[in-house]
Amino acid sequence: MGQSKGKRVGLGTVVRALIFGKDADRKRRSAKAARIRSLPDRRVMADSYVPALAVDGGRILWVGCREYTLDDYAALEAHGGEVWTTDIDAAAARWGREGRHRTGDVCEADRFFSDTTFDAIVCNGVLGYGVDSPEQQRMALKALAAILRPGGRLLLGWNTDKIDDPVAAGLTEADFEPTPLGDQPTRVRFDAVTHVYDSLVRKA
């Protein structure tokens, strides 16, 4: 009985390694991470936005790394995409994409990603969580536009209880235009949480 159980554990370890690579042990999630991923906005991210971005493929930047974002990277790469990550907190590197993570302020993303252009960027839960003032938000959006190819997608997630509407304030108008993504409209709101998603593309 004990031997059989040992085989199952060993097989699980092998499967995790095959799916996730060398950082397999980081994929064991805490209860908090699982709870966050069960929120309605995170379910839309996992069930709708990530698959749609994965089909488009290309080089994808994920801004803001936490334990609960780890599962999204492999899913984004399901069709050959290449995920990069960034966070201002150096300690968050352990939640980034191994080998393709850079630490820095998103307001200066065009500086520390000056050698790279992205086909899509996911910036979720960053505005209002450190990038707070309209001027900071404008700087961040301008920096992201500079490293996103024309026609590339920006998925912007923010909370109504943290900041005023950045789209209504005109902060995205210069460089982006609203465009549906996957099976979702240009803007998605939720009754149970304060989160909002805006799907945008970089203007030519």
PAROVEX-943989 format. One record per residue: residue in three letters; chain; y, x, z of N, C-alpha, C, O in turn. Coordinates in pm, whole numbers, padded with zeros to 5 digits. Each point is the difference from the previous one (the first is absolute). Layout:
BEGIN
{r 'ala','A',{Y,X,Z},{Y,X,Z},{Y,X,Z},{Y,X,Z}}
...
***
This chain:
BEGIN
{r 'met','A',{-00121,00084,00000},{00121,-00084,00000},{00125,00087,00000},{00092,-00021,-00079}}
{r 'gly','A',{-00090,00122,00171},{00114,00089,00007},{00018,00078,-00129},{00112,00023,-00044}}
{r 'gln','A',{-00224,00018,-00018},{00009,00076,-00124},{00060,-00085,-00111},{00082,00048,-00079}}
{r 'ser','A',{-00124,-00176,00073},{00054,-00089,-00103},{00150,-00019,00017},{00076,00000,-00097}}
{r 'lys','A',{-00033,-00016,00222},{00142,-00017,00027},{00077,00125,-00042},{00109,-00010,-00057}}
{r 'gly','A',{-00165,00126,00084},{00064,00124,-00040},{00017,00010,-00149},{00102,00051,-00048}}
{r 'lys','A',{-00197,-00099,-00027},{00010,00001,-00146},{00113,-00088,-00048},{00073,00035,-00093}}
{r 'arg','A',{-00058,-00151,00158},{00106,-00091,-00042},{00138,00062,00025},{00089,-00011,-00084}}
{r 'val','A',{-00073,00076,00198},{00127,00064,00030},{00027,00111,-00100},{00112,00014,-00050}}
{r 'gly','A',{-00215,00065,00021},{00017,00108,-00095},{00036,-00051,-00138},{00083,00060,-00068}}
{r 'leu','A',{-00144,-00170,00027},{00029,-00058,-00131},{00144,-00048,-00005},{00068,00016,-00102}}
{r 'gly','A',{-00021,-00076,00212},{00139,-00046,00005},{00097,00114,-00017},{00101,-00012,-00069}}
{r 'thr','A',{-00132,00124,00132},{00085,00118,-00011},{00004,00050,-00143},{00106,00036,-00052}}
{r 'val','A',{-00224,-00033,-00013},{-00008,00045,-00139},{00078,-00093,-00091},{00073,00046,-00088}}
{r 'val','A',{-00087,-00178,00108},{00070,-00097,-00084},{00150,00016,00015},{00073,-00002,-00099}}
{r 'arg','A',{-00025,00017,00224},{00144,00020,00022},{00049,00124,-00071},{00108,00000,-00060}}
{r 'ala','A',{-00189,00106,00066},{00039,00125,-00064},{00007,-00015,-00152},{00089,00054,-00065}}
{r 'leu','A',{-00185,-00129,00010},{00000,-00021,-00146},{00120,-00081,-00044},{00059,00028,-00105}}
{r 'ile','A',{-00022,-00129,00185},{00111,-00087,-00038},{00133,00067,00025},{00089,-00004,-00085}}
{r 'phe','A',{-00074,00066,00203},{00131,00047,00043},{00019,00151,-00007},{00112,00048,00016}}
{r 'gly','A',{-00219,00027,-00038},{00014,00144,-00010},{00005,00068,00137},{-00055,-00050,00098}}
{r 'lys','A',{00121,00166,-00095},{-00001,00083,00121},{00064,-00066,00120},{-00032,00035,00114}}
{r 'asp','A',{00123,-00130,-00136},{00069,-00063,00112},{-00070,-00128,00045},{00065,-00093,00049}}
{r 'ala','A',{-00199,00087,-00066},{-00075,-00121,00032},{00018,-00044,00144},{00010,-00120,00027}}
{r 'asp','A',{-00005,00213,00066},{00010,-00037,00141},{00130,-00073,00031},{00006,-00077,00095}}
{r 'arg','A',{00098,00100,-00175},{00127,-00068,00023},{-00007,-00147,-00038},{00093,-00076,00030}}
{r 'lys','A',{-00199,00035,-00095},{-00011,-00137,-00048},{-00053,-00096,00106},{-00007,-00120,-00024}}
{r 'arg','A',{-00031,00172,00139},{-00043,-00087,00108},{00124,-00061,00064},{00080,00071,00061}}
{r 'arg','A',{-00064,-00200,-00075},{00125,-00064,00036},{00004,-00049,00144},{-00102,-00042,00056}}
{r 'ser','A',{00219,00048,00003},{00020,-00056,00133},{00012,-00151,-00011},{00021,-00055,-00108}}
{r 'ala','A',{-00036,-00012,00223},{00016,-00145,00003},{00141,-00040,-00041},{00019,-00102,-00066}}
{r 'lys','A',{00079,00182,00104},{00140,-00029,-00036},{00018,00003,-00151},{00065,-00088,-00057}}
{r 'ala','A',{-00122,00190,-00008},{00012,00009,-00146},{-00067,-00119,-00068},{00053,-00055,-00096}}
{r 'ala','A',{-00168,00016,00147},{-00071,-00115,-00058},{00081,-00128,00019},{00003,-00085,-00089}}
{r 'arg','A',{00063,00072,00204},{00081,-00118,00026},{00120,-00007,-00095},{00033,-00107,-00051}}
{r 'ile','A',{00031,00221,00029},{00115,00003,-00091},{-00044,-00033,-00142},{00069,-00074,-00071}}
{r 'arg','A',{-00182,00127,00030},{-00048,-00026,-00137},{-00040,-00146,-00020},{-00012,-00046,-00114}}
{r 'ser','A',{-00009,-00027,00224},{-00037,-00141,-00012},{00122,-00092,-00010},{-00015,-00120,-00024}}
{r 'leu','A',{00136,00175,00042},{00121,-00081,-00011},{00016,-00052,-00145},{-00045,00067,-00093}}
{r 'pro','A',{00107,-00183,00075},{00007,-00058,-00135},{00068,00089,-00103},{-00042,00003,-00115}}
{r 'asp','A',{00146,00070,00154},{00067,00087,-00096},{-00089,00117,-00040},{00000,00042,-00116}}
{r 'arg','A',{-00077,00010,00211},{-00092,00111,-00031},{-00117,-00048,-00084},{-00055,00076,-00080}}
{r 'arg','A',{00016,-00202,00096},{-00108,-00052,-00083},{00046,-00013,-00145},{-00075,00031,-00092}}
{r 'val','A',{00199,-00076,00071},{00053,-00007,-00136},{00010,00140,-00061},{-00029,00019,-00118}}
{r 'met','A',{00068,00077,00200},{00004,00138,-00049},{-00138,00044,-00047},{-00016,00050,-00112}}
{r 'ala','A',{-00084,-00069,00197},{-00135,00047,-00031},{-00068,-00081,-00109},{-00072,00056,-00084}}
{r 'asp','A',{00095,-00187,00083},{-00074,-00087,-00092},{00067,-00019,-00135},{-00066,-00029,-00099}}
{r 'ser','A',{00200,00045,00094},{00072,-00027,-00125},{00071,00122,-00056},{-00024,00041,-00113}}
{r 'tyr','A',{00114,00018,00195},{00083,00107,-00052},{-00078,00128,-00028},{00016,00060,-00107}}
{r 'val','A',{-00098,-00018,00200},{-00074,00126,-00021},{-00091,-00008,-00122},{00001,00093,-00080}}
{r 'pro','A',{-00081,-00200,00063},{-00082,-00008,-00121},{00082,00001,-00129},{-00039,00062,-00099}}
{r 'ala','A',{00154,-00131,00099},{00084,-00003,-00120},{00055,00138,-00032},{00002,00041,-00116}}
{r 'leu','A',{00043,00031,00218},{00051,00135,-00021},{-00112,00095,-00042},{00021,00091,-00080}}
{r 'ala','A',{-00139,-00114,00135},{-00116,00085,-00035},{-00035,-00014,-00147},{-00033,00099,-00066}}
{r 'val','A',{00040,-00220,00013},{-00030,-00023,-00142},{00101,00073,-00088},{-00036,00058,-00102}}
{r 'asp','A',{00163,-00060,00143},{00103,00072,-00076},{-00024,00151,00005},{00028,00071,-00096}}
{r 'gly','A',{-00080,-00023,00210},{-00032,00142,00015},{00122,00090,00003},{00108,-00042,00043}}
{r 'gly','A',{-00125,00165,-00088},{00109,00096,00000},{00019,00066,00136},{-00087,-00005,00087}}
{r 'arg','A',{00202,00066,-00070},{00034,00069,00125},{00077,-00097,00089},{00104,-00053,-00040}}
{r 'ile','A',{-00155,00029,00160},{00056,-00100,00091},{00044,00066,00129},{-00076,00077,00060}}
{r 'leu','A',{00198,-00106,-00017},{00052,00053,00126},{00000,-00110,00105},{00051,-00110,-00022}}
{r 'trp','A',{-00110,00140,00137},{00000,-00092,00115},{00095,00058,00104},{-00023,00110,00050}}
{r 'val','A',{00129,-00184,-00018},{00101,00046,00096},{-00025,-00065,00135},{00000,-00122,00013}}
{r 'gly','A',{-00023,00206,00089},{-00025,-00051,00136},{-00149,-00008,00029},{-00069,-00088,-00051}}
{r 'cys','A',{00018,00181,00132},{-00144,00012,00022},{-00036,-00031,00146},{00061,00052,00093}}
{r 'arg','A',{-00160,-00138,-00077},{-00054,-00031,00130},{-00151,-00017,-00014},{-00053,-00002,-00111}}
{r 'glu','A',{-00015,-00011,00223},{-00145,-00014,-00004},{-00040,-00119,-00087},{-00100,00007,-00072}}
{r 'tyr','A',{00176,-00115,00080},{-00037,-00121,-00073},{00028,00006,-00149},{-00034,-00094,-00073}}
{r 'thr','A',{00095,00202,00024},{00021,00014,-00145},{-00108,00086,-00067},{-00006,00007,-00123}}
{r 'leu','A',{-00079,00057,00201},{-00098,00093,-00055},{-00092,-00063,-00105},{-00028,00060,-00103}}
{r 'asp','A',{-00019,-00181,00130},{-00095,-00063,-00092},{00061,-00029,-00137},{-00072,-00010,-00099}}
{r 'asp','A',{00204,-00003,00094},{00064,-00037,-00126},{-00003,00112,-00103},{00002,-00028,-00120}}
{r 'tyr','A',{-00006,00152,00162},{00010,00111,-00095},{-00120,00004,-00093},{00016,00008,-00122}}
{r 'ala','A',{-00135,-00012,00179},{-00121,00003,-00084},{-00006,-00121,-00091},{-00043,00010,-00115}}
{r 'ala','A',{00085,-00126,00166},{00000,-00121,-00083},{00097,00013,-00117},{-00028,-00048,-00110}}
{r 'leu','A',{00142,00111,00133},{00097,00021,-00107},{-00053,00094,-00108},{00042,-00006,-00115}}
{r 'glu','A',{-00134,00093,00153},{-00055,00098,-00094},{-00129,-00048,-00067},{-00068,00077,-00068}}
{r 'ala','A',{00034,-00206,00088},{-00128,-00053,-00050},{-00015,00010,-00151},{-00112,00007,-00050}}
{r 'his','A',{00224,-00005,-00024},{-00006,00006,-00147},{00058,00131,-00053},{00047,00006,-00114}}
{r 'gly','A',{-00050,00097,00197},{00045,00131,-00046},{00141,00038,00037},{00049,00105,-00042}}
{r 'gly','A',{00019,-00187,00121},{00134,00033,00044},{00001,00119,00095},{-00104,00042,00050}}
{r 'glu','A',{00223,00010,-00026},{00016,00116,00089},{00107,-00034,00105},{00117,-00018,-00033}}
{r 'val','A',{-00159,00009,00158},{00090,-00040,00107},{00059,00121,00071},{-00071,00094,00035}}
{r 'trp','A',{00202,-00099,-00016},{00073,00094,00084},{00061,-00079,00115},{00022,-00121,-00012}}
{r 'thr','A',{00005,00188,00124},{00058,-00067,00115},{00115,00082,00057},{00010,00121,-00023}}
{r 'thr','A',{00076,-00190,00098},{00110,00068,00068},{00040,-00077,00125},{-00014,-00122,00006}}
{r 'asp','A',{00063,00196,00092},{00052,-00060,00123},{00096,00099,00064},{-00018,00121,-00013}}
{r 'ile','A',{00119,-00172,00079},{00097,00089,00065},{-00058,00069,00123},{00044,00108,00038}}
{r 'asp','A',{-00143,-00171,00023},{-00064,00052,00121},{-00112,00098,-00038},{-00097,-00039,-00064}}
{r 'ala','A',{00113,00164,00104},{-00102,00101,-00034},{-00137,-00037,00056},{-00102,00032,-00061}}
{r 'ala','A',{00099,-00100,00176},{-00127,-00037,00061},{-00075,-00105,-00082},{-00121,-00016,00014}}
{r 'ala','A',{00194,-00056,-00100},{-00062,-00104,-00082},{-00079,00058,-00117},{-00068,-00074,-00072}}
{r 'ala','A',{00076,00205,00052},{-00075,00062,-00111},{-00149,-00027,00012},{-00070,-00005,-00102}}
{r 'arg','A',{00020,-00012,00224},{-00144,-00025,00017},{-00040,-00136,-00058},{-00118,-00025,-00023}}
{r 'trp','A',{00217,-00062,00001},{-00028,-00130,-00060},{00037,00000,-00149},{-00010,-00104,-00065}}
{r 'gly','A',{00051,00217,00011},{00036,00009,-00140},{-00120,00033,-00088},{-00112,00014,00050}}
{r 'arg','A',{00137,-00002,-00181},{-00107,00034,-00094},{-00024,00149,00009},{00089,00080,-00029}}
{r 'glu','A',{-00207,-00043,00068},{-00032,00141,00020},{00023,00081,-00128},{-00052,-00033,-00106}}
{r 'gly','A',{00131,00139,00119},{00029,00088,-00112},{00116,-00045,-00087},{00047,00076,-00085}}
{r 'arg','A',{00000,-00200,00107},{00111,-00052,-00081},{00099,-00074,00090},{00037,-00115,-00026}}
{r 'his','A',{00005,00182,00132},{00095,-00059,00095},{00117,00095,00021},{-00018,00121,00011}}
{r 'arg','A',{00140,-00178,-00007},{00118,00079,00030},{00081,-00068,00110},{00018,-00122,00000}}
{r 'thr','A',{00031,00202,00093},{00080,-00051,00110},{00148,00008,-00036},{00048,00104,-00044}}
{r 'gly','A',{00023,-00216,00063},{00142,00001,-00029},{00062,-00137,00015},{-00070,-00100,00012}}
{r 'asp','A',{00202,00097,-00013},{00079,-00122,00009},{00002,-00068,-00136},{00035,00063,-00100}}
{r 'val','A',{-00072,-00191,00094},{-00004,-00072,-00127},{00136,-00001,-00069},{00008,-00012,-00122}}
{r 'cys','A',{00099,00025,00200},{00134,00005,-00060},{00021,00128,-00081},{00097,00011,-00076}}
{r 'glu','A',{-00188,00085,00092},{00005,00125,-00075},{-00127,00021,-00081},{-00035,00114,-00033}}
{r 'ala','A',{-00032,-00222,00000},{-00127,00011,-00072},{00016,00069,-00135},{-00092,00067,-00047}}
{r 'asp','A',{00208,-00084,-00014},{00023,00065,-00130},{00011,00151,00014},{-00013,00073,-00099}}
{r 'arg','A',{00037,-00026,00220},{00008,00145,00022},{-00140,00060,00020},{-00036,00098,-00065}}
{r 'phe','A',{-00044,-00158,00156},{-00130,00063,00027},{-00110,-00047,-00094},{-00114,00047,00008}}
{r 'phe','A',{00147,-00140,-00098},{-00090,-00035,-00111},{00069,00030,-00134},{-00026,-00068,-00099}}
{r 'ser','A',{00111,00167,00097},{00076,00031,-00122},{-00089,00046,-00115},{00041,-00003,-00116}}
{r 'asp','A',{-00163,00044,00148},{-00093,00049,-00101},{-00097,-00107,-00049},{-00092,00030,-00076}}
{r 'thr','A',{00111,-00154,00121},{-00099,-00104,-00027},{00068,-00130,-00039},{00105,-00035,00054}}
{r 'thr','A',{-00167,-00037,-00148},{00045,-00135,-00036},{-00115,-00096,00024},{-00115,00030,-00029}}
{r 'phe','A',{00148,-00147,00083},{-00103,-00097,00035},{00004,-00121,-00093},{00104,-00035,-00056}}
{r 'asp','A',{-00222,-00026,00040},{-00013,-00122,-00079},{00019,-00125,00087},{00032,-00107,-00051}}
{r 'ala','A',{-00052,00123,00181},{00018,-00111,00094},{00030,00057,00137},{-00046,00109,00035}}
{r 'ile','A',{00123,-00185,00044},{00031,00039,00137},{-00016,-00122,00089},{00049,-00108,-00032}}
{r 'val','A',{-00118,00125,00143},{-00011,-00103,00103},{00083,00047,00119},{-00032,00100,00064}}
{r 'cys','A',{00139,-00175,-00034},{00087,00031,00113},{-00001,-00123,00090},{00078,-00093,-00020}}
{r 'asn','A',{-00165,00094,00119},{-00028,-00119,00079},{00020,00030,00148},{-00063,00091,00055}}
{r 'gly','A',{00150,-00169,00011},{00022,00021,00142},{00078,00127,00030},{-00019,00061,00105}}
{r 'val','A',{00106,-00022,-00195},{00084,00120,00019},{00146,-00042,00020},{00067,00047,00092}}
{r 'leu','A',{-00018,-00135,-00179},{00134,-00055,00019},{-00001,-00084,00128},{-00082,-00091,00015}}
{r 'gly','A',{00173,00123,00075},{00003,-00069,00129},{-00077,00071,00108},{00007,-00039,00117}}
{r 'tyr','A',{-00081,00141,-00154},{-00077,00080,00097},{00042,00146,-00013},{-00084,00088,-00022}}
{r 'gly','A',{00213,-00063,00036},{00053,00135,-00013},{00100,00011,-00114},{00098,00073,00010}}
{r 'val','A',{-00123,-00146,-00117},{00096,-00009,-00111},{00069,-00134,00018},{-00039,-00100,-00060}}
{r 'asp','A',{00142,00098,00144},{00050,-00126,00053},{00130,-00050,-00063},{00010,-00117,-00037}}
{r 'ser','A',{00089,00203,00025},{00130,-00045,-00051},{-00007,-00024,-00150},{-00085,00058,-00068}}
{r 'pro','A',{00174,-00142,00015},{00003,-00019,-00145},{00019,00130,-00076},{-00057,00017,-00108}}
{r 'glu','A',{00136,00075,00162},{00021,00128,-00069},{-00128,00083,-00003},{-00031,00062,-00101}}
{r 'gln','A',{-00044,-00061,00212},{-00129,00071,00002},{-00097,-00063,-00100},{-00071,00070,-00072}}
{r 'gln','A',{00069,-00202,00070},{-00088,-00070,-00093},{00038,00032,-00144},{-00087,00023,-00084}}
{r 'arg','A',{00217,-00021,00055},{00046,00032,-00135},{-00043,00141,-00039},{-00046,00022,-00113}}
{r 'met','A',{00059,00072,00205},{-00041,00138,-00026},{-00149,00009,-00027},{-00044,00069,-00093}}
{r 'ala','A',{-00035,-00140,00174},{-00146,00003,-00017},{-00039,-00059,-00135},{-00083,00058,-00070}}
{r 'leu','A',{00141,-00171,00034},{-00034,-00064,-00127},{00044,00086,-00119},{-00070,00006,-00101}}
{r 'lys','A',{00184,00060,00114},{00047,00089,-00107},{-00094,00120,-00015},{-00031,00042,-00112}}
{r 'ala','A',{-00013,00013,00226},{-00092,00114,-00004},{-00134,-00038,-00061},{-00059,00077,-00076}}
{r 'leu','A',{00009,-00196,00109},{-00127,-00046,-00056},{00013,-00028,-00149},{-00091,00028,-00077}}
{r 'ala','A',{00205,-00085,00037},{00022,-00024,-00143},{-00002,00130,-00079},{-00046,00003,-00114}}
{r 'ala','A',{00095,00104,00175},{00008,00130,-00069},{-00137,00060,-00028},{-00015,00081,-00092}}
{r 'ile','A',{-00085,-00119,00172},{-00134,00059,-00019},{-00099,-00101,-00059},{-00120,00028,-00011}}
{r 'leu','A',{00170,-00145,-00026},{-00083,-00104,-00061},{00033,-00008,-00149},{00117,-00009,-00037}}
{r 'arg','A',{-00218,00012,-00047},{00024,-00004,-00144},{00062,-00134,-00039},{-00023,-00100,00067}}
{r 'pro','A',{00102,00095,-00174},{00050,-00128,-00051},{-00116,-00094,-00029},{-00096,00039,-00066}}
{r 'gly','A',{00106,-00161,00114},{-00109,-00096,-00015},{-00102,00008,00111},{-00089,-00085,00010}}
{r 'gly','A',{00100,00187,00076},{-00091,00014,00113},{00028,-00105,00106},{00110,-00054,00007}}
{r 'arg','A',{-00210,00025,00074},{00009,-00108,00098},{00041,00051,00138},{-00043,00107,00045}}
{r 'leu','A',{00127,-00185,00022},{00032,00021,00141},{-00039,-00127,00075},{00052,-00108,-00029}}
{r 'leu','A',{-00144,00121,00125},{-00033,-00111,00089},{00072,00027,00131},{-00031,00096,00071}}
{r 'leu','A',{00125,-00182,-00039},{00085,00019,00117},{-00033,-00106,00104},{00009,-00120,-00026}}
{r 'gly','A',{-00049,00166,00145},{-00030,-00092,00110},{00098,00019,00113},{00027,00114,00040}}
{r 'trp','A',{00028,-00222,00013},{00098,00007,00107},{-00010,-00126,00086},{-00070,-00094,-00036}}
{r 'asn','A',{00141,00093,00149},{-00010,-00109,00096},{00135,-00065,00025},{00101,00068,00021}}
{r 'thr','A',{-00099,-00201,-00024},{00126,-00073,00015},{00062,00015,00138},{00121,-00021,00016}}
{r 'asp','A',{-00200,00058,00085},{00055,00019,00134},{00045,00144,00025},{00047,00032,00109}}
{r 'lys','A',{-00060,00054,-00210},{00040,00140,00015},{00125,00034,-00080},{00087,00073,00047}}
{r 'ile','A',{-00078,-00127,-00168},{00115,00030,-00088},{00040,-00125,-00076},{-00075,-00097,-00008}}
{r 'asp','A',{00195,00102,-00049},{00042,-00105,-00093},{-00070,00022,-00134},{-00050,00109,-00029}}
{r 'asp','A',{00046,-00211,-00050},{-00068,00002,-00129},{00059,00109,-00090},{00115,-00012,-00043}}
{r 'pro','A',{-00191,00119,00013},{00055,00108,-00082},{00021,-00039,-00147},{00087,00055,-00067}}
{r 'val','A',{-00166,-00149,00018},{00015,-00044,-00139},{00125,-00087,-00013},{00080,00020,-00091}}
{r 'ala','A',{-00065,-00116,00182},{00118,-00086,-00002},{00128,00081,00021},{00106,-00038,-00051}}
{r 'ala','A',{-00116,00148,00125},{00116,00086,00024},{00034,00087,-00120},{00100,00071,00000}}
{r 'gly','A',{-00185,-00075,-00103},{00026,00075,-00122},{-00044,00145,00005},{00036,00079,-00087}}
{r 'leu','A',{-00115,-00041,00189},{-00040,00139,00015},{-00100,00045,-00106},{-00012,00120,-00026}}
{r 'thr','A',{-00059,-00213,-00034},{-00099,00035,-00103},{00053,-00021,-00142},{-00064,00042,-00097}}
{r 'glu','A',{00178,-00104,00086},{00048,-00047,-00130},{00024,00111,-00102},{-00026,-00018,-00119}}
{r 'ala','A',{00076,00132,00163},{00036,00108,-00093},{-00121,00058,-00071},{00008,00034,-00118}}
{r 'asp','A',{-00122,-00023,00188},{-00114,00073,-00054},{-00126,-00082,-00022},{-00093,00045,-00067}}
{r 'phe','A',{00088,-00166,00122},{-00125,-00077,-00005},{00027,-00144,-00042},{00110,-00052,00013}}
{r 'glu','A',{-00217,-00010,-00066},{00006,-00142,-00029},{-00129,-00066,00048},{-00108,00059,-00011}}
{r 'pro','A',{00117,-00182,00063},{-00118,-00069,00051},{-00100,-00030,-00111},{00038,-00044,-00108}}
{r 'thr','A',{-00165,00069,00136},{-00108,-00027,-00095},{-00126,-00034,00079},{-00032,00071,00096}}
{r 'pro','A',{-00041,-00175,-00133},{-00123,-00033,00073},{-00101,00115,-00005},{00000,00081,-00093}}
{r 'leu','A',{-00084,-00077,00193},{-00106,00101,00006},{-00133,-00069,00027},{-00013,-00073,00098}}
{r 'gly','A',{-00084,00097,-00185},{-00131,-00063,00016},{00012,-00152,-00003},{00062,-00056,-00091}}
{r 'asp','A',{-00123,-00009,00190},{00004,-00146,00007},{00112,-00050,00091},{00001,-00117,00038}}
{r 'gln','A',{00093,00205,-00003},{00107,-00037,00091},{00135,-00007,-00073},{00022,00074,-00096}}
{r 'pro','A',{00068,-00163,00141},{00133,-00008,-00060},{00087,00119,00040},{-00045,00089,00072}}
{r 'thr','A',{00167,-00088,-00119},{00089,00114,00028},{00029,00015,00149},{00018,00112,00048}}
{r 'arg','A',{-00013,-00222,00024},{00021,00006,00145},{-00104,-00083,00071},{-00031,-00112,-00041}}
{r 'val','A',{-00024,00167,00149},{-00100,-00071,00081},{00048,-00001,00145},{00030,00104,00058}}
{r 'arg','A',{-00023,-00225,00000},{00035,-00018,00141},{-00120,-00057,00075},{-00095,-00049,-00061}}
{r 'phe','A',{00101,00054,00194},{-00110,-00048,00083},{00055,-00088,00111},{00107,00027,00056}}
{r 'asp','A',{-00181,-00133,-00024},{00040,-00089,00109},{-00030,00062,00137},{00076,-00018,00095}}
{r 'ala','A',{-00188,00091,-00087},{-00047,00048,00131},{00065,00132,00043},{00001,00031,00119}}
{r 'val','A',{00053,00045,-00212},{00062,00129,00032},{00133,00011,-00074},{00028,-00077,-00092}}
{r 'thr','A',{00054,00173,00132},{00134,00014,-00058},{00002,00088,-00124},{00107,00031,-00053}}
{r 'his','A',{-00224,00010,00007},{-00007,00094,-00110},{00037,-00066,-00134},{-00024,-00119,-00022}}
{r 'val','A',{00082,00201,-00066},{00033,-00042,-00137},{-00041,00113,-00094},{00024,00117,00029}}
{r 'tyr','A',{-00085,-00152,-00141},{-00027,00097,-00106},{00089,-00031,-00120},{00012,-00115,-00042}}
{r 'asp','A',{00050,00219,-00012},{00071,-00010,-00127},{-00066,00094,-00099},{-00011,00120,00025}}
{r 'ser','A',{-00032,-00176,-00137},{-00061,00079,-00107},{00106,00029,-00106},{00061,-00092,-00055}}
{r 'leu','A',{-00039,00220,00028},{00109,00043,-00088},{-00052,00102,-00102},{-00105,00063,00020}}
{r 'val','A',{00177,-00047,-00128},{-00027,00110,-00094},{00127,00081,-00021},{00111,-00052,00009}}
{r 'arg','A',{-00130,00179,-00037},{00111,00091,-00026},{00059,-00031,-00137},{-00072,-00006,-00100}}
{r 'lys','A',{00202,-00014,00096},{00068,-00025,-00125},{-00004,00124,-00090},{-00005,00113,00049}}
{r 'ala','A',{00007,-00135,-00178},{-00002,00111,-00094},{00133,00075,00004},{00018,00098,-00072}}
***
